[in-house]
Amino acid sequence: GKFLDGEVAFVDAIALEAPSTRTMVKVLAGLGVERTFLLVVPEQDDLVWRSVRNIKGATMMTADDVNAYAVLKNRTLIFVGDALEKLAGRVGFAVQAGEAN
């Protein structure tokens, strides 16, 4: 799966003062993202959305909106802040010490 293949990344936060596609491209390059990706945020963030929307292969969803198709369609998953915990609570699995059980 994606965890075992190293196709999941975790970011504490994405702090932007203004929308910047260039900044997001640098963040993604730093994470090693090369293809399609799903950016999972804990809640809607318009600055991040406006920074990501013009990047080829980008999908952004809140943890409440993530579905199986979006996970499978995208090569890399990027969880921001507590988005994984929110998703885990929604689908009913436990997350302990950064590991999915």
DRENLO-744403 format. One record per residue (C-alpha): chain; z, x, y. Coordinates in Angstrom, 2 decimals. Each point is the difference from the previous one (the first is absolute). Layout:
// residues N
<site A, <Z, X, Y>>;
...
This chain:
// residues 101
<site A, <0.00, 0.00, 0.00>>;
<site A, <-0.04, 0.87, 3.65>>;
<site A, <3.53, 1.46, -0.01>>;
<site A, <-0.78, 2.36, -2.87>>;
<site A, <-3.37, 0.96, 1.49>>;
<site A, <1.55, 0.96, 3.34>>;
<site A, <-1.83, -2.77, 1.84>>;
<site A, <3.10, -1.35, 1.73>>;
<site A, <1.43, 1.39, 3.23>>;
<site A, <3.13, -0.85, 1.96>>;
<site A, <0.40, 0.31, 3.76>>;
<site A, <3.29, -0.64, 1.79>>;
<site A, <-1.71, -1.45, 3.05>>;
<site A, <-3.18, 0.07, 2.02>>;
<site A, <1.01, 0.25, 3.65>>;
<site A, <-2.83, -0.46, 2.45>>;
<site A, <0.25, -0.41, 3.76>>;
<site A, <-3.54, -1.37, 0.18>>;
<site A, <-2.73, -0.84, -2.53>>;
<site A, <-1.65, 3.20, -1.20>>;
<site A, <-2.47, 0.18, -2.86>>;
<site A, <-0.13, 3.78, 0.44>>;
<site A, <3.78, 0.29, -0.55>>;
<site A, <-0.18, -2.20, -3.11>>;
<site A, <-2.83, 2.10, -1.42>>;
<site A, <2.22, 3.09, 0.43>>;
<site A, <2.93, -1.75, -1.72>>;
<site A, <-2.24, -1.03, -2.90>>;
<site A, <-1.43, 3.51, -0.32>>;
<site A, <3.55, 1.36, -0.13>>;
<site A, <0.73, -2.38, -2.88>>;
<site A, <-3.14, 1.12, -1.83>>;
<site A, <-1.68, -3.42, 0.22>>;
<site A, <-3.72, 0.40, -0.60>>;
<site A, <-1.26, -3.41, -1.12>>;
<site A, <0.96, -3.63, 0.29>>;
<site A, <3.65, -0.66, 0.76>>;
<site A, <2.41, -2.87, 0.37>>;
<site A, <2.56, 0.48, 2.75>>;
<site A, <3.00, -2.20, -0.80>>;
<site A, <2.26, -0.65, 2.97>>;
<site A, <3.32, -1.87, -0.03>>;
<site A, <-1.17, -2.35, 2.75>>;
<site A, <-3.08, -0.41, 2.17>>;
<site A, <-0.46, 2.85, 2.48>>;
<site A, <-2.87, -0.52, 2.45>>;
<site A, <-0.04, 3.64, 1.20>>;
<site A, <-0.39, 1.26, -3.56>>;
<site A, <-2.57, -2.71, -0.79>>;
<site A, <-2.14, 0.93, 3.02>>;
<site A, <0.25, 3.66, -1.02>>;
<site A, <-1.05, -0.64, -3.61>>;
<site A, <-2.61, -2.76, 0.24>>;
<site A, <-2.94, 2.29, 0.85>>;
<site A, <0.65, 2.49, -2.80>>;
<site A, <-2.48, -0.33, -2.85>>;
<site A, <1.69, -1.16, -3.21>>;
<site A, <3.16, -1.19, 1.75>>;
<site A, <1.98, -3.08, -0.95>>;
<site A, <3.33, -0.87, 1.60>>;
<site A, <2.36, -2.72, -1.21>>;
<site A, <3.62, -0.92, 0.41>>;
<site A, <2.17, 0.24, -3.10>>;
<site A, <0.09, -3.82, -0.05>>;
<site A, <-3.80, -0.20, -0.26>>;
<site A, <-0.75, 2.71, -2.60>>;
<site A, <-1.75, -1.25, -3.11>>;
<site A, <-1.25, 1.52, -3.26>>;
<site A, <-3.62, 0.06, 1.15>>;
<site A, <0.85, 2.06, 3.10>>;
<site A, <2.02, 2.48, -2.07>>;
<site A, <-2.76, 0.46, -2.57>>;
<site A, <-2.86, 0.08, 2.54>>;
<site A, <1.43, 2.89, 1.98>>;
<site A, <0.28, 3.55, -1.29>>;
<site A, <3.20, 0.91, 1.87>>;
<site A, <3.04, -2.06, 0.90>>;
<site A, <2.05, 1.00, 3.03>>;
<site A, <3.39, -1.66, 0.49>>;
<site A, <1.55, 0.15, 3.46>>;
<site A, <3.77, -0.26, 0.46>>;
<site A, <1.60, -2.59, -2.27>>;
<site A, <-3.30, -1.67, -0.95>>;
<site A, <0.42, 0.95, -3.68>>;
<site A, <3.47, -1.53, -0.12>>;
<site A, <-1.32, -3.20, 1.63>>;
<site A, <-2.87, -0.16, -2.48>>;
<site A, <2.35, 0.69, -2.90>>;
<site A, <2.30, -2.80, 1.11>>;
<site A, <-2.94, -2.37, 0.24>>;
<site A, <-1.44, 0.74, -3.44>>;
<site A, <3.36, 0.50, -1.72>>;
<site A, <0.35, 3.62, -1.03>>;
<site A, <2.72, 2.47, 0.91>>;
<site A, <-0.49, 3.12, 2.09>>;
<site A, <2.72, 2.61, -0.39>>;
<site A, <0.11, 3.42, 1.61>>;
<site A, <-3.71, -0.14, 0.80>>;
<site A, <-1.10, -0.92, -3.52>>;
<site A, <-1.50, -3.27, -1.21>>;
<site A, <1.57, -1.33, -3.20>>;
